[in-house]
Amino acid sequence: MVTRKPVGTQKGRSLLSSMIGSSLSNFENYNNKEVYSLGNFTVTGRMVSGFAGFIVIIFMLMVTFSSAANSVMVSGLGGSTAFTADVIITENTGPSFSSTLNDEGDFVDFGYVLEEVDWDYTSNMRISHFDVVVDWSSNGGAGGGRQVTLDASSQNNTAGESQNNGGNGGTITILWPVNQLPETVSDTADDTDAFLVSFETEGEWMGGKFTYTSESSLADTTPLTSESIDYTITLIYYTWEFENIREIAEI
């Protein structure tokens, strides 16, 4: 049996082959053709084709790298939304108490050291920082020269910090940072609530010790030079809030 190929198919292939051959021939002729002449320098069609091809390749590479960069960003951020907000700090007065220390070496403990729950702010998730403040003044004696020491710490960091003060009275303030935020914060989150929660952290149970470290050199030398110090210890806590939460861009 003899199998015959369709005549239309053979003609179509022949016509396509002829068109491709003609196009290649025309392209080669263009490449060899002088397009422009400037003195001794001649611009040929091949140079024009090469430059056009170079431009196309550069454009394709730019598109490819741009797509790759966008793919990495979306993958890394999980398609979240970028938010920013202004941070507002509010001062709040915590527990406070007053008393007297009569002799050198006397001291008073306070806060978590005595398990005083009113100094416990661990459940407050928006604490910026604490100030442990002592205001003290002298009684009796023969002038200045008294020395006092404030030790402030937290249940999580019992080493704490210490400051001394001397004379006839004064103020000691120890700042205890927890989560001090800048004036403006930014991050990515699924929504504004998640953005807010991402900055929250547990507070601290504060406490410490205040000590009448030393008397003046003339203390208790006569009944008229008996000395003591009055003091007031106060905890001030600062909380943060977000204001003007706004979306930056959809990632």
MITOR-934146 format. One record per residue (C-alpha): residue in one letter; y, x negated, z. Coordinates in steps of 0.1 Angstrom, whole numbers, padded with zeros to 4 digits, always signed. Layout:
# MITOR-934146
aYXZ...
//
This chain:
# MITOR-934146
m+0000+0000+0000v+0035-0013-0008t+0063-0007+0017r+0097-0002+0002k+0129-0009+0021p+0157+0017+0019v+0181+0008-0008g+0211+0019+0013t+0202-0005+0041q+0199-0034+0018k+0233-0027+0002g+0249-0023+0037r+0236-0056+0049s+0247-0073+0017l+0282-0058+0020l+0285-0069+0057s+0274-0104+0049s+0299-0106+0020m+0328-0094+0043i+0319-0119+0070g+0317-0147+0045s+0350-0137+0029s+0367-0135+0063l+0355-0169+0074s+0366-0184+0040n+0400-0169+0044f+0403-0181+0080e+0393-0216+0069n+0418-0215+0041y+0445-0205+0066n+0436-0233+0090n+0440-0258+0062k+0472-0243+0050e+0506-0258+0058v+0525-0231+0078y+0557-0250+0086s+0570-0285+0079l+0596-0303+0100g+0604-0337+0085n+0573-0358+0089f+0556-0333+0112t+0535-0305+0096v+0523-0274+0114t+0490-0262+0100g+0472-0230+0104r+0446-0247+0124m+0472-0257+0150v+0485-0221+0152s+0449-0208+0156g+0442-0234+0183f+0474-0225+0202a+0466-0188+0200g+0431-0194+0213f+0445-0215+0242i+0468-0187+0252v+0439-0162+0252i+0418-0184+0273i+0446-0189+0299f+0451-0152+0301m+0414-0145+0306l+0412-0171+0334m+0442-0155+0351v+0426-0121+0350t+0393-0135+0363f+0408-0154+0392s+0430-0124+0402s+0400-0101+0402a+0380-0126+0423a+0408-0130+0449n+0411-0092+0453s+0374-0088+0457v+0374-0114+0486m+0403-0097+0504v+0388-0062+0502s+0355-0076+0514g+0370-0095+0543l+0392-0066+0556g+0367-0039+0550g+0391-0017+0532s+0414-0013+0563t+0451-0005+0564a+0476-0030+0576f+0500-0018+0603t+0529-0033+0622a+0548-0021+0652d+0577-0030+0676v+0567-0039+0711i+0586-0023+0740i+0583-0039+0775t+0589-0018+0806e+0595-0031+0842n+0576-0012+0869t+0577-0018+0907g+0544-0020+0924p+0534-0024+0961s+0558-0040+0986f+0558-0049+1023s+0579-0067+1048s+0574-0085+1081t+0581-0117+1101l+0565-0151+1105n+0574-0166+1139d+0559-0201+1139e+0552-0230+1116g+0518-0226+1100d+0518-0188+1102f+0508-0170+1070v+0500-0136+1056d+0474-0127+1030f+0478-0098+1006g+0464-0080+0976y+0428-0086+0965v+0424-0111+0993l+0424-0082+1017e+0409-0058+0992e+0442-0038+0990v+0436-0014+0962d+0472-0008+0955w+0474-0043+0941d+0445-0035+0917y+0457-0030+0880t+0424-0039+0863s+0422-0003+0848n+0456-0006+0832m+0449-0018+0797r+0486-0024+0787i+0498-0050+0812s+0521-0076+0798h+0525-0097+0829f+0531-0096+0867d+0559-0111+0889v+0549-0118+0925v+0582-0120+0943v+0590-0131+0979d+0625-0126+0993w+0628-0145+1026s+0656-0153+1052s+0657-0173+1084n+0664-0162+1119g+0677-0184+1148g+0673-0221+1149a+0698-0249+1144g+0704-0246+1107g+0684-0251+1075g+0653-0272+1069r+0627-0245+1069q+0600-0246+1042v+0579-0218+1029t+0551-0216+1003l+0539-0188+0980d+0504-0188+0966a+0497-0162+0939s+0464-0156+0922s+0441-0129+0908q+0405-0119+0915n+0396-0134+0882n+0415-0167+0888t+0415-0175+0925a+0430-0210+0919g+0463-0194+0911e+0497-0210+0912s+0519-0222+0941q+0556-0226+0947n+0576-0240+0976n+0611-0231+0988g+0634-0244+1016g+0666-0240+1034n+0678-0208+1052g+0663-0184+1027g+0658-0176+0991t+0636-0160+0965i+0603-0172+0949t+0589-0156+0918i+0556-0165+0902l+0550-0150+0867w+0514-0142+0860p+0507-0135+0823v+0480-0110+0811n+0488-0100+0776q+0523-0110+0766l+0529-0098+0731p+0557-0108+0707e+0585-0085+0697t+0566-0074+0666v+0528-0072+0661s+0507-0067+0630d+0470-0062+0623t+0445-0042+0602a+0428-0011+0615d+0413+0022+0602d+0442+0042+0617t+0471+0040+0642d+0450+0048+0672a+0425+0020+0664f+0455-0004+0658l+0469+0004+0692v+0435+0000+0710s+0429-0034+0694f+0457-0049+0715e+0445-0034+0748t+0430-0057+0775e+0420-0053+0811g+0446-0059+0837e+0443-0080+0870w+0438-0074+0907m+0466-0095+0921g+0471-0111+0955g+0478-0143+0974k+0492-0159+1005f+0527-0165+1019t+0530-0194+1045y+0557-0205+1069t+0551-0242+1060s+0575-0260+1083e+0603-0253+1108s+0636-0272+1110s+0637-0305+1129l+0654-0289+1159a+0633-0258+1161d+0622-0247+1196t+0639-0277+1213t+0659-0252+1234p+0657-0215+1239l+0686-0211+1215t+0669-0229+1187s+0638-0206+1184e+0631-0199+1147s+0614-0173+1126i+0616-0160+1090d+0617-0125+1076y+0601-0118+1043t+0595-0091+1017i+0567-0095+0992t+0568-0073+0961l+0546-0070+0930i+0564-0061+0898y+0543-0053+0867y+0554-0051+0831t+0537-0028+0806w+0539-0028+0768e+0541+0001+0744f+0543+0003+0706e+0572+0019+0689n+0577+0027+0652i+0541+0020+0641r+0542+0018+0604e+0518+0011+0575i+0524-0021+0556a+0499-0016+0527e+0466-0001+0518i+0441-0030+0513
//
